[in-house]
Amino acid sequence: MTNTTKTKVMIPLVAIILSSYAVTDSARAGNGVTSPVADGVALYAAKCSTCHAKDGRGIPNWRSKGQPDFTDAKWQKSQTDAQIVASTKNGKGKYMPPFKGKLSDEEIAAVVARVRSFGKK
């Protein structure tokens, strides 16, 4: 094969390979996989809202037992992400069940992002 022939074969081959990466990346972006906050919204709704309410303010009966109001700026400032992760994984007190083994680290991070979003209103 001559150099000219190799070049004529290689250019389209490289173009095909590069375009396949572009298609794969754009498919990942548009295949329904959402950001952690969006996933956190669904996870929070499914796993947390029963006790913590859809709006993050908590339920009056549980608040009297120490349940936090996620919309409270003071609470948001008083908690690190690591503390929220630990409470979610390991549970807290006798009322907050542990989610370790029920939610992945990625899912817990998404829930933390959702909890943080309540403080931004």
Backbone as a ProteinNet text record, in pm:
[ID]
protein_1_A
[PRIMARY]
MTNTTKTKVMIPLVAIILSSYAVTDSARAGNGVTSPVADGVALYAAKCSTCHAKDGRGIPNWRSKGQPDFTDAKWQKSQTDAQIVASTKNGKGKYMPPFKGKLSDEEIAAVVARVRSFGKK
[TERTIARY]
83.7	0	89.3	55.3	132.5	86.7	167.6	131.8	2.1	-21.8	-144.6	-265.1	-252.3	-361.2	-388.2	-280.1	-296.2	-369.2	-332.9	-395.6	-542.9	-575.2	-714.3	-797.3	-736.6	-807.5	-815.7	-708	-701.1	-791.7	-801.3	-881.5	-1027.8	-1091.7	-1231.2	-1243.8	-1144.5	-1147.7	-1140.1	-1048.9	-1036.9	-1165.5	-1222.8	-1347.6	-1460.8	-1468.4	-1572.6	-1552.9	-1429.1	-1401.1	-1435.9	-1391.6	-1420.8	-1570	-1640	-1783.9	-1857.4	-1806.9	-1872.8	-1859.7	-1745.7	-1731.9	-1828.5	-1843.3	-1935.2	-2078.2	-2117	-2251.9	-2272.9	-2172.9	-2183.8	-2199.6	-2118	-2127.8	-2262.3	-2310.4	-2438.8	-2552.2	-2538.8	-2641.8	-2647.1	-2529.3	-2526.9	-2595.5	-2572.7	-2631.4	-2782.4	-2833.7	-2975.6	-3051.4	-2993.9	-3060.7	-3147.8	-3183.3	-3268.6	-3190.9	-3058.7	-2978.9	-2973.9	-3012.6	-3022.8	-2915.5	-2908.1	-2809.2	-2841	-2741.3	-2767.7	-2886.6	-2905.9	-3019.3	-3150	-3159.1	-3281.4	-3301.9	-3197.1	-3210	-3246.2	-3187.2	-3215.7	-3360.5	-3420.7	-3562.9	-3646	-3619.9	-3695.6	-3666.2	-3539.2	-3503.7	-3563.8	-3553.4	-3610.2	-3761	-3828.4	-3973	-4007	-3926	-3954.5	-3913.5	-3801.8	-3744.8	-3756.2	-3770.1	-3758.1	-3884.3	-3961.4	-4072	-4182.1	-4193.4	-4295.7	-4277	-4151.9	-4123.3	-4080.5	-4009.6	-3955	-4040.3	-4149.9	-4242.9	-4182.4	-4269.6	-4224.5	-4148.2	-4185.2	-4121.4	-3998.1	-3962.4	-3843	-3859.2	-3978.6	-4000.2	-4021	-4048.8	-4074.1	-4220.7	-4251.3	-4388.6	-4398.9	-4502	-4510.4	-4484.5	-4542.3	-4522.1	-4374.7	-4305.1	-4163.6	-4075.2	-4112.9	-4032.6	-4021	-4128.6	-4124.8	-4027.4	-3988.2	-3891.9	-3751.4	-3732.1	-3598.8	-3574	-3675.7	-3658.5	-3625.3	-3522.9	-3486	-3580	-3582.7	-3651.5	-3542.6	-3541.2	-3436	-3440.2	-3549.2	-3557.9	-3499.5	-3467.2	-3415.8	-3268	-3238.5	-3101.8	-3004.2	-3047.3	-2959.5	-2922.4	-3020.1	-2990.7	-2895.6	-2921.5	-2836.2	-2691.1	-2672.1	-2536	-2470.8	-2550.5	-2496.1	-2454.6	-2492.6	-2466.4	-2371.6	-2270.8	-2185	-2247.6	-2205	-2252.2	-2215.6	-2096.5	-2052.8	-2145.8	-2194.7	-2288.3	-2421.3	-2467.7	-2594	-2576.6	-2462.9	-2433.6	-2433.4	-2365.2	-2356.9	-2495	-2577.5	-2713.2	-2795.5	-2778.1	-2852.9	-2805.7	-2674.9	-2620.8	-2649.8	-2623.2	-2623.7	-2749.9	-2837.8	-2955.3	-2918.4	-3018.8	-2992.1	-3099.3	-3055.1	-3150.2	-3232.1	-3344.3	-3425.7	-3531.4	-3542.6	-3648.1	-3598.4	-3473.8	-3421.2	-3352.3	-3409.9	-3350.3	-3225.8	-3135.6	-3017.4	-3052.3	-2987.3	-3007	-2883.6	-2783.5	-2665.1	-2709.6	-2668.5	-2709.9	-2841	-2916.7	-3042	-3023.1	-2932.2	-2899	-2748.5	-2707.2	-2564.7	-2507.3	-2374.7	-2310.7	-2353.6	-2366.2	-2409.9	-2552.9	-2639.6	-2777.9	-2785.3	-2703.2	-2701.1	-2651.5	-2550	-2500.9	-2611.2	-2692.9	-2803.7	-2908.6	-2934.5	-3029.3	-2974.6	-2845.4	-2783.1	-2799.9	-2778.2	-2796.9	-2940.8	-3034.7	-3176.9	-3202.9	-3150.2	-3167.3	-3108	-2993	-2930.1	-3016.3	-3085.2	-3166.6	-3282	-3327.5	-3434.5	-3389.6	-3261	-3208.6	-3184.9	-3200.9	-3172.3	-3294.9	-3404.9	-3529.3	-3543.6
-116.3	0	124.1	218.2	341.9	435.8	537.8	635.8	707.2	736.3	804.5	715.4	588	493.5	478.9	469.2	457.7	579.9	696.8	820.2	822	777.7	775.7	679.1	572.2	474.4	522.4	580.5	619.1	738.2	834.9	954.1	917.1	842.8	805.2	716.5	629	541.7	624.3	719.4	807.3	887.5	935.3	1012.2	927.3	803.5	712.3	688.4	664.8	639.3	761.3	879.3	1000.6	1030.2	1008.8	1035	936.8	814.7	718.3	762.9	821.4	876.1	991.1	1075.7	1189.4	1141.4	1040.9	985.6	922.7	849.6	786.1	890.3	996.8	1101.5	1172.9	1202.4	1271.1	1178.5	1050.8	955.9	949.3	951.4	951.3	1075.3	1187.3	1312.6	1314.9	1246.9	1254.4	1125.3	1030	900.7	888.5	1001.4	995.1	994.6	984.1	993.1	1139.8	1167.8	1306.9	1340.4	1464.3	1510	1453.2	1455.8	1404.6	1471.9	1601.1	1669.2	1611.7	1588.6	1530.8	1389.1	1308.4	1174.6	1183.9	1280.5	1300	1335	1408.6	1442.6	1314.8	1226.8	1100.7	1011.1	999.8	916.6	971.1	1102	1164.3	1138.2	1156.5	1133.4	989.4	896.1	754.6	706.6	756.3	700.4	789.2	920	1012.3	1092.7	1122.8	1217.6	1167.2	1038.6	986.5	1042.4	1051.8	1104	1250.6	1291.8	1427.7	1525	1479.2	1558.5	1596.1	1616.2	1650.3	1781.6	1874.7	2006	2014	1904.8	1901.7	1961.7	2008.6	2072.9	1971.8	1848	1746.4	1738.2	1644.3	1619	1658.3	1733.7	1784.1	1678.3	1561.3	1456.6	1418.5	1414.6	1376.3	1493.4	1615.6	1732.3	1741.2	1705.7	1709.7	1606.2	1510.9	1407.3	1436.7	1558.3	1598.9	1597.4	1570.2	1569.6	1710.2	1723.9	1857.3	1909.2	2040	2108.7	2142.7	2073.1	2091.5	2229.7	2302	2435.8	2542.8	2506	2599.7	2631	2758.1	2800.7	2766.2	2777.3	2744.2	2596.6	2511.6	2368.4	2341.3	2400.6	2379.7	2417.5	2529.7	2574.7	2485.8	2425.2	2345.5	2204.9	2163.7	2027.4	2026.6	1940.9	1920.3	1811.7	1805.1	1696.9	1561.6	1552.4	1426.5	1385.1	1481.6	1449.4	1399.1	1460.1	1415.8	1276.5	1253.8	1120.1	1017.7	1048.9	954.6	925.2	1028.4	1007.2	920.7	943.3	866	721.3	701.5	564.8	487.7	550.9	478.8	497.5	587	617.7	714.2	760.5	855.5	839.7	821.4	802.7	675.7	671.6	549.9	561.6	679.3	696.6	698.8	740.5	748.5	617	539.2	409.7	426.2	328.8	333.6	292.5	357	322.5	257.9	229.5	158.2	20.7	-13.3	-139.7	-129.3	-22.5	-0.4	103.2	198.1	300.3	296.5	314.8	320.6	454.1	462.8	590.3	700.3	666	763.8	810.2	718	754.7	840.8	807.1	887.5	1028.3	1039	1171.7	1251.8	1185	1252.6	1299	1218.1	1257.8	1377.3	1376.4	1489.6	1616.6	1606	1722.4	1771.4	1679.1	1718.4	1787.4	1732.2	1793.3	1934.5	1949.9	2082.7	2178.6	2126.7	2214.4	2277.7	2216	2274.6	2404.5	2415.2	2534.2	2650.8	2630.4	2734.5	2812	2793.7	2861.8	2992
0	0	0	-81.7	-87.1	23	47.5	151.3	118.3	-7.9	-49	-22.4	-52.8	-30.2	119.5	200.1	345	401	351.5	397.9	362.3	237.8	193.5	277.1	326.2	407.9	553.6	603.7	744.3	779.3	691	721.6	745.9	657.7	686.6	810.6	832.1	949.5	1078.2	1084.4	1200.6	1219.2	1110.2	1118	1175.7	1135.2	1186.4	1335.3	1375.4	1517.1	1601.4	1557.1	1633	1638.7	1530.7	1531.5	1621.9	1633.5	1722.6	1868.3	1905.4	2040.5	2062.7	1965	1977.3	1993	1916.6	1926	2062.5	2111.3	2242	2351.2	2348.2	2448.9	2442.9	2322.9	2313.3	2354.4	2330.5	2373.4	2525.5	2589.1	2735.4	2789.8	2726.2	2773.7	2755.2	2654.4	2626.4	2646.1	2717	2728.7	2852.9	2912.6	3030.3	3160	3154.1	3274.6	3312.3	3434.4	3475.9	3578.3	3613.1	3709.7	3847.5	3938.8	4073.6	4141	4118.8	4180.6	4128.9	3996.5	3940.6	3991.6	3996.7	4053.1	4200.8	4267.8	4409.2	4434.3	4341.4	4353.7	4355.2	4261.5	4254.3	4373.5	4410.5	4525.5	4655	4671.9	4791.2	4797.2	4683.6	4679.9	4716.7	4668.1	4691.1	4830.7	4880.8	5004	5127.2	5107.5	5220.9	5250.9	5147.2	5164.3	5256.7	5274.2	5364.6	5505.6	5547.4	5682.1	5682.1	5578.5	5575.7	5495.2	5440	5359.4	5224.7	5127.9	4992.5	4989.4	5076.9	5075.6	5165	5233.5	5317.2	5455.4	5486	5616.5	5728.8	5693	5794	5828.9	5914.1	5956.7	6104.4	6142	6279.4	6387.6	6374.8	6476	6488.5	6376.6	6376.8	6418	6383.3	6422.6	6574.2	6642.9	6789.8	6846.5	6763.6	6805.1	6752.8	6699.3	6656.6	6507.3	6428.7	6283.8	6234.2	6149	6101	5992.7	5981.6	5872.3	5770.5	5658.1	5558	5493	5509.6	5451	5543.2	5665.9	5764.7	5736.5	5713.1	5680	5792.7	5917.7	6030.9	6028.5	6000.2	5993.1	5877.2	5762.3	5646	5676.7	5744.6	5778	5883.2	5967.7	6077.6	6035.8	5916.2	5870.9	5751.3	5757.3	5640.7	5554.4	5430	5343.7	5404.8	5462.9	5524	5638.3	5715.4	5823.6	5768.4	5661.3	5601	5541.4	5477.1	5422.6	5535.8	5646.2	5758.6	5816.7	5832	5884.6	5789.4	5660.4	5562	5559.8	5560.3	5556.8	5684.4	5798.4	5925.6	6007.5	5962.2	6041	6151.2	6223.2	6330.7	6437.1	6557.6	6666.1	6646.2	6712.2	6696.7	6588.2	6524.4	6424.2	6279.6	6257.1	6120.3	6086.1	5993.6	5959.9	5873.2	5878.3	5791.8	5648.4	5552.5	5412.2	5351.4	5434.6	5386.9	5336.1	5217.1	5157.6	5081.2	5105.2	5033	4922.6	4945.7	4846.5	4823.1	4699.4	4667.3	4713.5	4715.6	4751	4654.7	4527.5	4426.8	4454.3	4491	4522.3	4648.9	4747.6	4870	4839.3	4754.4	4714.7	4644.9	4565.3	4497.5	4598.1	4699.1	4803.9	4881.7	4910.9	4980.8	4897.8	4766.9	4679.5	4686.5	4691.6	4703	4836	4943.6	5075.3	5073.8	5013.7	5004	4920.5	4821.2	4735.8	4812.9	4920	5000.7	5067.5	5094.8	5160.1	5066.1	4937.9	4839.1	4798.8	4866.9	4828.9	4901.5
[MASK]
+++++++++++++++++++++++++++++++++++++++++++++++++++++++++++++++++++++++++++++++++++++++++++++++++++++++++++++++++++++++++

